[in-house]
């Protein structure tokens, strides 16, 4: 058993609007001269320390946890689970 850091990124699905990201893009970045930014997507980030046999098992465990506990809504959100070390 070891400890593995796992990152979870929850964002709106690509095909859906991201009102908060649009506001940051239009009302903050473009109005202050940062006009090279073409899109902003906002999300949530979780950084977890998980006890598991391997980083692969830690990622599987976290993915299952996120689905079962409804940490995200699969109808409107995308979930990315990544090993961080």
N, CA, C and O atoms as a GROMACS GRO file, in nm:
protein
  340
    1UNK      N    1   0.084  -0.119   0.000
    1UNK     CA    2   0.000   0.000   0.000
    1UNK      C    3   0.089   0.124   0.000
    1UNK      O    4   0.194   0.129   0.064
    2UNK      N    5   0.042   0.223  -0.073
    2UNK     CA    6   0.112   0.350  -0.076
    2UNK      C    7   0.012   0.464  -0.081
    2UNK      O    8  -0.108   0.442  -0.092
    3UNK      N    9   0.063   0.585  -0.073
    3UNK     CA   10  -0.022   0.703  -0.085
    3UNK      C   11  -0.001   0.766  -0.222
    3UNK      O   12   0.112   0.785  -0.265
    4UNK      N   13  -0.110   0.796  -0.288
    4UNK     CA   14  -0.106   0.852  -0.423
    4UNK      C   15  -0.194   0.976  -0.430
    4UNK      O   16  -0.306   0.977  -0.380
    5UNK      N   17  -0.141   1.079  -0.491
    5UNK     CA   18  -0.217   1.203  -0.508
    5UNK      C   19  -0.292   1.192  -0.641
    5UNK      O   20  -0.235   1.156  -0.744
    6UNK      N   21  -0.421   1.222  -0.635
    6UNK     CA   22  -0.509   1.213  -0.752
    6UNK      C   23  -0.582   1.346  -0.769
    6UNK      O   24  -0.637   1.399  -0.672
    7UNK      N   25  -0.582   1.399  -0.889
    7UNK     CA   26  -0.654   1.522  -0.919
    7UNK      C   27  -0.786   1.493  -0.988
    7UNK      O   28  -0.795   1.403  -1.071
    8UNK      N   29  -0.887   1.570  -0.953
    8UNK     CA   30  -1.018   1.558  -1.015
    8UNK      C   31  -1.056   1.695  -1.070
    8UNK      O   32  -1.054   1.795  -0.997
    9UNK      N   33  -1.089   1.701  -1.198
    9UNK     CA   34  -1.131   1.825  -1.262
    9UNK      C   35  -1.273   1.807  -1.313
    9UNK      O   36  -1.301   1.717  -1.392
   10UNK      N   37  -1.363   1.893  -1.266
   10UNK     CA   38  -1.504   1.890  -1.308
   10UNK      C   39  -1.533   2.018  -1.384
   10UNK      O   40  -1.514   2.128  -1.332
   11UNK      N   41  -1.578   2.005  -1.509
   11UNK     CA   42  -1.612   2.121  -1.591
   11UNK      C   43  -1.744   2.093  -1.663
   11UNK      O   44  -1.790   1.980  -1.670
   12UNK      N   45  -1.804   2.201  -1.715
   12UNK     CA   46  -1.922   2.182  -1.800
   12UNK      C   47  -1.880   2.106  -1.925
   12UNK      O   48  -1.770   2.125  -1.976
   13UNK      N   49  -1.968   2.020  -1.973
   13UNK     CA   50  -1.940   1.948  -2.096
   13UNK      C   51  -1.917   2.047  -2.209
   13UNK      O   52  -1.978   2.154  -2.210
   14UNK      N   53  -1.830   2.014  -2.302
   14UNK     CA   54  -1.790   2.103  -2.411
   14UNK      C   55  -1.909   2.155  -2.492
   14UNK      O   56  -1.908   2.270  -2.537
   15UNK      N   57  -2.010   2.073  -2.509
   15UNK     CA   58  -2.124   2.115  -2.592
   15UNK      C   59  -2.219   2.209  -2.519
   15UNK      O   60  -2.312   2.262  -2.580
   16UNK      N   61  -2.197   2.230  -2.391
   16UNK     CA   62  -2.283   2.319  -2.312
   16UNK      C   63  -2.214   2.453  -2.287
   16UNK      O   64  -2.092   2.461  -2.282
   17UNK      N   65  -2.295   2.556  -2.271
   17UNK     CA   66  -2.242   2.689  -2.237
   17UNK      C   67  -2.181   2.687  -2.098
   17UNK      O   68  -2.222   2.610  -2.011
   18UNK      N   69  -2.084   2.773  -2.079
   18UNK     CA   70  -2.022   2.793  -1.949
   18UNK      C   71  -2.038   2.942  -1.916
   18UNK      O   72  -1.948   3.020  -1.947
   19UNK      N   73  -2.150   2.981  -1.855
   19UNK     CA   74  -2.178   3.122  -1.830
   19UNK      C   75  -2.069   3.194  -1.750
   19UNK      O   76  -2.036   3.308  -1.780
   20UNK      N   77  -2.014   3.129  -1.650
   20UNK     CA   78  -1.910   3.193  -1.570
   20UNK      C   79  -1.783   3.215  -1.653
   20UNK      O   80  -1.720   3.320  -1.644
   21UNK      N   81  -1.747   3.116  -1.731
   21UNK     CA   82  -1.631   3.130  -1.819
   21UNK      C   83  -1.652   3.239  -1.923
   21UNK      O   84  -1.559   3.315  -1.952
   22UNK      N   85  -1.773   3.247  -1.979
   22UNK     CA   86  -1.805   3.351  -2.077
   22UNK      C   87  -1.794   3.490  -2.014
   22UNK      O   88  -1.743   3.583  -2.078
   23UNK      N   89  -1.841   3.505  -1.891
   23UNK     CA   90  -1.834   3.635  -1.822
   23UNK      C   91  -1.689   3.676  -1.798
   23UNK      O   92  -1.653   3.791  -1.822
   24UNK      N   93  -1.608   3.583  -1.753
   24UNK     CA   94  -1.466   3.613  -1.732
   24UNK      C   95  -1.401   3.654  -1.864
   24UNK      O   96  -1.323   3.749  -1.869
   25UNK      N   97  -1.434   3.582  -1.969
   25UNK     CA   98  -1.375   3.611  -2.101
   25UNK      C   99  -1.417   3.748  -2.152
   25UNK      O  100  -1.332   3.828  -2.191
   26UNK      N  101  -1.547   3.776  -2.152
   26UNK     CA  102  -1.598   3.901  -2.211
   26UNK      C  103  -1.579   4.022  -2.121
   26UNK      O  104  -1.534   4.128  -2.166
   27UNK      N  105  -1.613   4.007  -1.994
   27UNK     CA  106  -1.617   4.124  -1.904
   27UNK      C  107  -1.487   4.150  -1.830
   27UNK      O  108  -1.472   4.256  -1.769
   28UNK      N  109  -1.395   4.060  -1.834
   28UNK     CA  110  -1.269   4.083  -1.765
   28UNK      C  111  -1.151   4.084  -1.863
   28UNK      O  112  -1.082   4.184  -1.877
   29UNK      N  113  -1.131   3.972  -1.929
   29UNK     CA  114  -1.012   3.961  -2.014
   29UNK      C  115  -1.016   4.052  -2.136
   29UNK      O  116  -0.921   4.127  -2.159
   30UNK      N  117  -1.123   4.046  -2.213
   30UNK     CA  118  -1.130   4.128  -2.334
   30UNK      C  119  -1.130   4.277  -2.302
   30UNK      O  120  -1.068   4.356  -2.373
   31UNK      N  121  -1.201   4.316  -2.196
   31UNK     CA  122  -1.211   4.458  -2.162
   31UNK      C  123  -1.081   4.515  -2.105
   31UNK      O  124  -1.064   4.637  -2.100
   32UNK      N  125  -0.991   4.429  -2.063
   32UNK     CA  126  -0.864   4.477  -2.008
   32UNK      C  127  -0.747   4.452  -2.102
   32UNK      O  128  -0.631   4.461  -2.062
   33UNK      N  129  -0.778   4.419  -2.228
   33UNK     CA  130  -0.674   4.408  -2.329
   33UNK      C  131  -0.618   4.269  -2.354
   33UNK      O  132  -0.529   4.252  -2.437
   34UNK      N  133  -0.667   4.170  -2.284
   34UNK     CA  134  -0.620   4.033  -2.305
   34UNK      C  135  -0.704   3.967  -2.414
   34UNK      O  136  -0.779   3.872  -2.389
   35UNK      N  137  -0.690   4.020  -2.535
   35UNK     CA  138  -0.777   3.978  -2.645
   35UNK      C  139  -0.725   3.858  -2.722
   35UNK      O  140  -0.788   3.817  -2.820
   36UNK      N  141  -0.614   3.800  -2.682
   36UNK     CA  142  -0.563   3.680  -2.748
   36UNK      C  143  -0.625   3.552  -2.690
   36UNK      O  144  -0.614   3.445  -2.748
   37UNK      N  145  -0.690   3.565  -2.575
   37UNK     CA  146  -0.759   3.450  -2.514
   37UNK      C  147  -0.888   3.427  -2.592
   37UNK      O  148  -0.968   3.520  -2.607
   38UNK      N  149  -0.909   3.309  -2.641
   38UNK     CA  150  -1.024   3.278  -2.725
   38UNK      C  151  -1.140   3.212  -2.649
   38UNK      O  152  -1.255   3.219  -2.694
   39UNK      N  153  -1.111   3.149  -2.537
   39UNK     CA  154  -1.217   3.081  -2.462
   39UNK      C  155  -1.172   3.064  -2.318
   39UNK      O  156  -1.054   3.045  -2.290
   40UNK      N  157  -1.268   3.070  -2.227
   40UNK     CA  158  -1.243   3.043  -2.085
   40UNK      C  159  -1.346   2.941  -2.040
   40UNK      O  160  -1.466   2.960  -2.061
   41UNK      N  161  -1.301   2.834  -1.978
   41UNK     CA  162  -1.389   2.735  -1.917
   41UNK      C  163  -1.357   2.732  -1.768
   41UNK      O  164  -1.240   2.728  -1.730
   42UNK      N  165  -1.459   2.733  -1.686
   42UNK     CA  166  -1.443   2.734  -1.541
   42UNK      C  167  -1.482   2.596  -1.488
   42UNK      O  168  -1.572   2.532  -1.542
   43UNK      N  169  -1.415   2.553  -1.384
   43UNK     CA  170  -1.448   2.423  -1.327
   43UNK      C  171  -1.410   2.416  -1.180
   43UNK      O  172  -1.375   2.516  -1.118
   44UNK      N  173  -1.419   2.296  -1.128
   44UNK     CA  174  -1.381   2.269  -0.989
   44UNK      C  175  -1.264   2.172  -0.991
   44UNK      O  176  -1.254   2.086  -1.079
   45UNK      N  177  -1.176   2.188  -0.894
   45UNK     CA  178  -1.060   2.101  -0.885
   45UNK      C  179  -1.050   2.042  -0.744
   45UNK      O  180  -1.058   2.114  -0.645
   46UNK      N  181  -1.032   1.912  -0.738
   46UNK     CA  182  -1.012   1.845  -0.610
   46UNK      C  183  -0.875   1.778  -0.614
   46UNK      O  184  -0.837   1.720  -0.715
   47UNK      N  185  -0.802   1.787  -0.506
   47UNK     CA  186  -0.671   1.725  -0.492
   47UNK      C  187  -0.682   1.626  -0.377
   47UNK      O  188  -0.699   1.667  -0.261
   48UNK      N  189  -0.674   1.498  -0.407
   48UNK     CA  190  -0.698   1.394  -0.306
   48UNK      C  191  -0.571   1.313  -0.282
   48UNK      O  192  -0.494   1.288  -0.375
   49UNK      N  193  -0.549   1.272  -0.159
   49UNK     CA  194  -0.442   1.180  -0.122
   49UNK      C  195  -0.509   1.047  -0.088
   49UNK      O  196  -0.587   1.038   0.007
   50UNK      N  197  -0.478   0.944  -0.168
   50UNK     CA  198  -0.550   0.817  -0.159
   50UNK      C  199  -0.454   0.703  -0.126
   50UNK      O  200  -0.345   0.694  -0.183
   51UNK      N  201  -0.494   0.617  -0.036
   51UNK     CA  202  -0.417   0.497  -0.006
   51UNK      C  203  -0.462   0.387  -0.102
   51UNK      O  204  -0.580   0.354  -0.108
   52UNK      N  205  -0.366   0.331  -0.177
   52UNK     CA  206  -0.399   0.228  -0.276
   52UNK      C  207  -0.275   0.146  -0.308
   52UNK      O  208  -0.164   0.179  -0.266
   53UNK      N  209  -0.297   0.039  -0.381
   53UNK     CA  210  -0.187  -0.050  -0.423
   53UNK      C  211  -0.100   0.014  -0.532
   53UNK      O  212   0.020  -0.012  -0.539
   54UNK      N  213  -0.162   0.099  -0.616
   54UNK     CA  214  -0.089   0.163  -0.726
   54UNK      C  215  -0.162   0.290  -0.765
   54UNK      O  216  -0.275   0.314  -0.721
   55UNK      N  217  -0.098   0.372  -0.847
   55UNK     CA  218  -0.164   0.494  -0.893
   55UNK      C  219  -0.284   0.461  -0.981
   55UNK      O  220  -0.383   0.534  -0.981
   56UNK      N  221  -0.276   0.352  -1.055
   56UNK     CA  222  -0.390   0.309  -1.139
   56UNK      C  223  -0.509   0.274  -1.051
   56UNK      O  224  -0.622   0.313  -1.081
   57UNK      N  225  -0.484   0.202  -0.943
   57UNK     CA  226  -0.592   0.166  -0.850
   57UNK      C  227  -0.649   0.290  -0.781
   57UNK      O  228  -0.769   0.298  -0.757
   58UNK      N  229  -0.563   0.386  -0.748
   58UNK     CA  230  -0.609   0.509  -0.684
   58UNK      C  231  -0.702   0.587  -0.778
   58UNK      O  232  -0.804   0.639  -0.735
   59UNK      N  233  -0.666   0.594  -0.905
   59UNK     CA  234  -0.749   0.663  -1.004
   59UNK      C  235  -0.883   0.592  -1.019
   59UNK      O  236  -0.988   0.657  -1.022
   60UNK      N  237  -0.882   0.460  -1.028
   60UNK     CA  238  -1.006   0.383  -1.039
   60UNK      C  239  -1.096   0.406  -0.918
   60UNK      O  240  -1.217   0.423  -0.931
   61UNK      N  241  -1.036   0.405  -0.801
   61UNK     CA  242  -1.109   0.426  -0.675
   61UNK      C  243  -1.176   0.564  -0.673
   61UNK      O  244  -1.293   0.576  -0.638
   62UNK      N  245  -1.101   0.667  -0.711
   62UNK     CA  246  -1.154   0.803  -0.710
   62UNK      C  247  -1.264   0.819  -0.816
   62UNK      O  248  -1.366   0.883  -0.791
   63UNK      N  249  -1.243   0.762  -0.934
   63UNK     CA  250  -1.346   0.771  -1.040
   63UNK      C  251  -1.476   0.707  -0.992
   63UNK      O  252  -1.584   0.764  -1.011
   64UNK      N  253  -1.466   0.589  -0.930
   64UNK     CA  254  -1.585   0.521  -0.877
   64UNK      C  255  -1.652   0.605  -0.769
   64UNK      O  256  -1.774   0.619  -0.766
   65UNK      N  257  -1.571   0.662  -0.679
   65UNK     CA  258  -1.622   0.744  -0.571
   65UNK      C  259  -1.699   0.864  -0.626
   65UNK      O  260  -1.809   0.896  -0.579
   66UNK      N  261  -1.640   0.932  -0.725
   66UNK     CA  262  -1.704   1.050  -0.784
   66UNK      C  263  -1.839   1.014  -0.848
   66UNK      O  264  -1.935   1.090  -0.838
   67UNK      N  265  -1.844   0.899  -0.913
   67UNK     CA  266  -1.969   0.857  -0.977
   67UNK      C  267  -2.075   0.817  -0.875
   67UNK      O  268  -2.189   0.862  -0.882
   68UNK      N  269  -2.038   0.734  -0.780
   68UNK     CA  270  -2.135   0.685  -0.681
   68UNK      C  271  -2.187   0.795  -0.589
   68UNK      O  272  -2.304   0.795  -0.552
   69UNK      N  273  -2.100   0.889  -0.553
   69UNK     CA  274  -2.140   0.994  -0.459
   69UNK      C  275  -2.190   1.119  -0.529
   69UNK      O  276  -2.223   1.219  -0.465
   70UNK      N  277  -2.197   1.114  -0.661
   70UNK     CA  278  -2.249   1.226  -0.742
   70UNK      C  279  -2.173   1.356  -0.714
   70UNK      O  280  -2.233   1.462  -0.697
   71UNK      N  281  -2.041   1.345  -0.709
   71UNK     CA  282  -1.959   1.463  -0.692
   71UNK      C  283  -1.971   1.553  -0.815
   71UNK      O  284  -1.940   1.672  -0.809
   72UNK      N  285  -2.015   1.496  -0.924
   72UNK     CA  286  -2.043   1.570  -1.047
   72UNK      C  287  -2.172   1.518  -1.107
   72UNK      O  288  -2.216   1.408  -1.075
   73UNK      N  289  -2.231   1.597  -1.194
   73UNK     CA  290  -2.353   1.556  -1.263
   73UNK      C  291  -2.317   1.519  -1.406
   73UNK      O  292  -2.287   1.607  -1.486
   74UNK      N  293  -2.318   1.389  -1.440
   74UNK     CA  294  -2.274   1.347  -1.573
   74UNK      C  295  -2.360   1.402  -1.688
   74UNK      O  296  -2.317   1.396  -1.804
   75UNK      N  297  -2.477   1.453  -1.658
   75UNK     CA  298  -2.561   1.510  -1.763
   75UNK      C  299  -2.501   1.642  -1.813
   75UNK      O  300  -2.506   1.672  -1.932
   76UNK      N  301  -2.444   1.721  -1.722
   76UNK     CA  302  -2.393   1.853  -1.761
   76UNK      C  303  -2.242   1.869  -1.743
   76UNK      O  304  -2.184   1.965  -1.794
   77UNK      N  305  -2.177   1.778  -1.670
   77UNK     CA  306  -2.035   1.793  -1.641
   77UNK      C  307  -1.950   1.685  -1.707
   77UNK      O  308  -1.995   1.574  -1.734
   78UNK      N  309  -1.826   1.722  -1.731
   78UNK     CA  310  -1.723   1.627  -1.769
   78UNK      C  311  -1.634   1.605  -1.647
   78UNK      O  312  -1.613   1.697  -1.567
   79UNK      N  313  -1.583   1.485  -1.634
   79UNK     CA  314  -1.498   1.451  -1.521
   79UNK      C  315  -1.365   1.403  -1.576
   79UNK      O  316  -1.360   1.318  -1.664
   80UNK      N  317  -1.257   1.458  -1.522
   80UNK     CA  318  -1.123   1.411  -1.555
   80UNK      C  319  -1.054   1.374  -1.425
   80UNK      O  320  -1.045   1.456  -1.334
   81UNK      N  321  -1.005   1.252  -1.417
   81UNK     CA  322  -0.935   1.203  -1.298
   81UNK      C  323  -0.793   1.169  -1.342
   81UNK      O  324  -0.772   1.087  -1.431
   82UNK      N  325  -0.695   1.234  -1.278
   82UNK     CA  326  -0.557   1.218  -1.323
   82UNK      C  327  -0.464   1.187  -1.205
   82UNK      O  328  -0.478   1.245  -1.097
   83UNK      N  329  -0.371   1.094  -1.226
   83UNK     CA  330  -0.273   1.068  -1.120
   83UNK      C  331  -0.172   1.183  -1.113
   83UNK      O  332  -0.124   1.230  -1.216
   84UNK      N  333  -0.142   1.228  -0.993
   84UNK     CA  334  -0.049   1.339  -0.975
   84UNK      C  335   0.082   1.292  -0.911
   84UNK      O  336   0.178   1.369  -0.903
   85UNK      N  337   0.085   1.170  -0.866
   85UNK     CA  338   0.209   1.120  -0.806
   85UNK      C  339   0.186   1.034  -0.686
   85UNK      O  340   0.281   0.986  -0.625
   0.00000   0.00000   0.00000
